[in-house]
Amino acid sequence: MSSLQVAAQSSLPEWVRARGLSIFIMIFMGGMAGDSFLWGYLADMNGLPFAFVLAAAGMLLSILITWRHRIHGYDNIDFTPSMH
């Protein structure tokens, strides 16, 4: 989480940095609240072991997807602040 916030903060221009970080945090925290509700509902309906197995399978699947599909083309972009 802190690495994502640092990346967002360093890539945003100074004049919009506070607004951009507030939107980033709002979306992240809203997603966590919504996902917590969904995982709780899933565990309540099907049992906690089922929810844990499904979460583990999702994590393994996301590792496989991120190994295969990487974001390319951003190696030469300069993300240093413009200081203007």
Secondary structure, DSSP 8 states (H G I E B T S, - for coil): -HHHHHHHHHHS-GGGHHHHHHHHHHHHHHHHHHHHHHHHHHHHHH-HHHHHHHHHHHHHHHHHHHHHS---S-TT---S----
